[in-house]
Amino acid sequence: MLTIFRRHKKNCSHRSKGRSYRRCQCPIAIEGFAGEKYIREALKTSDWNRATDIARKWEIDGERGQSQPVSIRDAGEKFLADARARNLAAETLKKYKALFARLNDFARRAGYELLRDLDVDSMSRFRGSWTDGARTSQKNLERLRAFCRFAQARRWITENPASELKPPKVTALPTLPYVQDEMLEIFAAAQAYRENAQSHAKLNAIRLRSLILVLRYSGLRLGDAVSLSPDRLSADDKLFLYTAKTGVPVRVKLPAYVADALRKTPMMDGRYWFRTTEAKLRTAVSRWQSRLSALSKTAGIHIHAHRFRDTFAVELLLSGVPLERVSVLLGHQSVRISERHYAPWVHARQEQLERDVAASWCNDHFLQMQTNHTQDTREESERPN
């Protein structure tokens, strides 16, 4: 049997009358058994009649509001439909589809059909079937949890079984920007690649060098750089990056040399410098990354597009630009993201650490004695004979 009751707020004048008192607007909770399952939770309503209807329905259904069980496949399709309605990126949708394909295959082989059949143990076995690396597994677990939260909010399941799975340990790789000598080697390799390219590859060799310049001096991701069009470069050499949530456009000033090189770059069609209108972005990105990898052999340096972005950010930080401003240029949703990747390179923070260490010496009596002794020794040695 289920019982509903008021959960009086701290400022409710009727708290002393107990939870059976109904004549206030405090939230209502429910407890008791629905079928064989014990329930105690908030109903997210203050309407007593509404709460009574919910309790009666749950008692009739024999469990927590789940009169129509949902299959695993249907739940996944409904989640994807909701994701499309939220205008999630195509790449994000593709990753969710891949996860659901694996989940459906696992459920079929294990004999599961309904979503409510998946408990913590079955989710653990599903996660155990993954052969991904630690970082990919971590991301897939986050997606699985999001899917289960979606189902839980719609009362298809009573609990989120994926929330009990602990994420894998991921070793964070340090941010590795290119040093000046490495950048010189890369540009020299790009020039040699251009000079030695066969006639049918000449134009792409020119584009490759321009792409490297853009990546280094704009901080754009490879996918965004590949989609550059001439209308994003202003006459005063400012490159449009993105529109902030406030509606204000964010631009970065390019060196004149870089801006001129970009303007002289032969376009692949009438709209883009580094891709055709018909080509899928994923395909275009893959092709340019392959060309960068090929350039690695000539330069003798591992070349990856994201390291140019790291170089852009680190050079700004070492020049004393505040992390908050660098975060805006990188397009991070939060400065915490920038801090996680680039905190060791913040020039102001390093200076503050040095001041903190120096300040701690003031309370070190031993060090003061030794310092005074050293100073006296120096003064004595500097006195003329």
Secondary structure, DSSP 8 states (H G I E B T S, - for coil): -EEEEE---TT-TTGGG-TT--SS---EEEEEEETTEEEEEE-S---HHHHHHHHHHHHHHTSSS-SS--BHHHHHHHHHHHHHHTT--HHHHHHHHHHHHHHHHHHHHHT--BGGG--HHHHHHHHHT----HHHHHHHHHHHHHHHHHHHHTTSSSS-GGGGS--------------HHHHHHHHHHHHHHHHH--GGGHHHHHHHHHHHHHHHHH---HHHHHT--GGGB-TTSEEEEEE-TTS-EEEEE--HHHHHHHHTS--SSSS-SSS-SSS-HHHHHHHHHHHHHHHHHHHTS---HHHHHHHHHHHHHHTT--HHHHHHHHT-SSHHHHHHHHGGG-HHHHHHHHHHHHHHGGG-HHHHHHHHHHHHHHHHHHS--
